[in-house]
């Protein structure tokens, strides 16, 4: 918690960025473009000691490092793990096994999103069913491009043939949230695939599902803000956008201001993308962040109140998933991590930089 506010990180990863995994594949060049861009973004966004070196980034992130960064090095209370379902680009960029390992140790703190590729047709539905049964997922993550038969292939959220059978199965299985990577165009894929506009169609056709635009506002901020105003079941996840807090606070202010003025404080959820970004300085920066007076007065943006920050840090995510805040909080009270935190938070990236204490 931070100043009495529960903190839920809605997107966490554990990248396996070893270059040799993609070597020789048709997607190697594209995959490495994304790795390099992601590395440079986190290098820009942070100062030492929160910044990852090349050696620390281009490896398989161990579960111990993600667990420590989230729960022992920052005020994060609970987190949801995301795999990245672009199997033709990377064999397993964010291995679900890492999230499951942490969840097995701390089931009240780490939860799982499923990950499927709609381009795989019936296999995607079978994967969804298996993940519901075995992982007890509360949402599913989609990715708008992949390599198929050696070619980069985008797909759209309004493709009823490709996507809608999967959404129907989500509805039947009680998977309430469908998250899709948008707003951060990666590599030389068509920008159109990363625009949020196509989310309008399933949001209209499946009103019983909630749709989570991951990286919302990082690009296409006006389009995204109007979606929040028009659809009760579209939410924005601030992963990557929160990475602007330290180096580009004016840009972050404009983004959050547009989302708030059109969509209100109830449609935005907190996310950092840990372990790409270390959560601690981002949480602290947002807790202390205020919109500049000239933006509030000039654009009519609402100021970030304590209640709004409480909503963004946790309450909106809890409502989006139809969970109960008291139950979530009670489940972590007095647990092993709580006991470890009594001695204070530990230094950043402890598990990467020296052996974990016994």
Buried (B, 14 or more C-beta within 10 A) or exposed (E): BBEEBBBBBBBBBBBBBEEEBBEEBBBBEBBBBBBBEBBEBBBEBBEEEBBBEEEBBBBBBBBBBBBBBBBBBBBBBBBBBBBBBBBBBBEBBBBBEBBBBBBEBBEBBBBBBBBBBBBBEEEBBEBBBEBBEEBEBBBBBBBBBBBBEEEBBBBBBBBEEBBBBBBBBBBEBEBBBBBBBBBBBBBEBEEEBBBBBBBBBBBEEBEEBBBBBBBBBBBBBEBBBBBBEEBEBBBBBBBBBBBBBBEBBEBBBBBBBBBBBBBBBBBBBBBBBBBBBBBBBBBBBBBEBEBBEEBBEEEEBBEBEEEBBBBBBBBBBBBBBEBEEEEBBEEBEEBEBEEBBEEEBBEBBBBBEEEEEE
